Amino acid sequence: MQQAHPRRVLARIVAASRYVTNIERWSGGLFSKYEINYKKNLLTAITCSLSCFLSFGSGYASPLVNVTFSGDNGQLASYYGEIANDLNYAAGDWEKLFISGNASTLNLNVAFDNSPTANSSSLFVTPLYNIGPTWVYQQGAVDAVLDGVHNSWGPYDAQLHIGTSYLTNELWFDPNPANIDPVPIAKTDAESVFLHEFGHIFGFEGYRDPSTGAFWYTAESTFDTWVTVLNNVPYFTGLNAEDVFGGPVPLTIGNLYHVGNPSGPGAGLEVYPGDLMNGNVFYRGTRYDISALDTAIFADLGLTTNFADVTLATNFADVPPASQIPEPRTIAIFSTALIAFWLTRRWWRVSA
């Protein structure tokens, strides 16, 4: 019988700012807030990158993801190679959807901590266009791999948090570098977890209250633009996603940057094995792939180069991909730079 373990994690991570990083986490029913002096951390990170690379190889460069590790003082160095390998496979699977040709490198920090599972975020955003006072932003990680535009506020484009116990006791790394061996029945596939997290880094992210769907600011992510709440249930209403699902796609109640629910609207998205981007459970002994629904959602975010699917091609005219969205005028970029900076400091999501 398949075993499942919960993936629903309440965690709020505000992206790194130029000087101070504010981090809030759910712990024992209360949010604890921490402030980190970013200048000091940046100097530490640079020093660690130089010394740690020589002593225990904390940096792994690759055509897709440049991985730097932190939070373990090198004690988990035996996992670095396997993590980097699976991260590259996971990133590559998503990037195939919206990049033609070679991808630029994504600078990713893997932070080991006491998270119960894993959570992630792009550390910066890019303004795309405005509708009145509201600006729509794209995950900066997309621009990093699409155009080589990196985070100007710090050394990393995105960050992935992995709980130490989750890493050592739950995750399984395929000893076959091609990642084709069956997953042990009592373990969770690490590549599948990373595949889920890159879904957030590139697209499933936003500025809405995950419980109510209400906006906090006069800002939307490309994902937010397609979200509506009906009878207290959030739905994704992108044209491609609706065509694939057969109607508005139910998002996870209380964790809306995911799809499906244990019961009620979207329950089918969590029936074994469940959609990759579901918000509640991963089954052990199971490999996950990007689903047709996930692909359609990315198409609605403007992240696709695939015209083979008739539905995607038909709706594509209404949803320009990132590479086709006109650049904002210089004055618009300048006027929104401070807004984007302010928002990235407050960017958070409930992740899993």
RALINRA-V544031 format. One line per field, one symbol per residue. phi: phi as a letter, one per 20 degrees, with the letter a starting at -180 (. if undefined). psi: psi as a letter, one per 20 degrees, with the letter a starting at -180 (. if undefined). burial: # if it has 24 or more other C-alpha atoms within 12 Angstrom, else .. Layout:
phi->???
psi->???
burial->???
This chain:
phi->.fdccfdfcebdcegfefdcddccceblnceddcdcffffffffffffffffffebmedcebfdcedcdbnclnfdgfegfffffffffffffffffccdneeffeeddddebegfcbbbafebccfdaccmeeedddgfgfffeecmedfeeafdebccecfffffeddfcdffegelcffegfdcdffffffffffgfgebfbadeffednfeecebceffgfdecdclmdfcddfffffffenqgefeffnbfebdnbfbmgnfffdfgenfgefdcbdefmcedcfeffgffffffendbcedffgffffeffecffgfdfgfffgfffffdfffffffffdfbbecc
psi->ppqqqqjopoppopqpahgpppppqpokiqpppqppohgghgggggghhgghhhgjlipoqrhgpoppqriikjikhiigggggghhgggghgghhhjppbpqrppoppoppbkqhdqqrqqjrrppgrqncipqpqqphhghghgjkoroiiriqhrqppppghgghhgqpppiohiliqqpqhjqpoghgghgghhhghhgmqakqpihhiqqhrmqqrhghhjpqppljpqqpkqggghgghjapoprppilikrqrqhrbpjhhiippiqqgkqjhqppqkppqrprhggghghhhijmqjojhpggghgihhinprhiipqqqqghggghighgggghhhjprqor.
burial->......############.######............#..##..#..##..##..#######.#########.#.##.#####################...###########.################....############..################.###.#####....#...#...########################.##....############...#############..###############..###.##.###################################....###.##..####.............##.##############
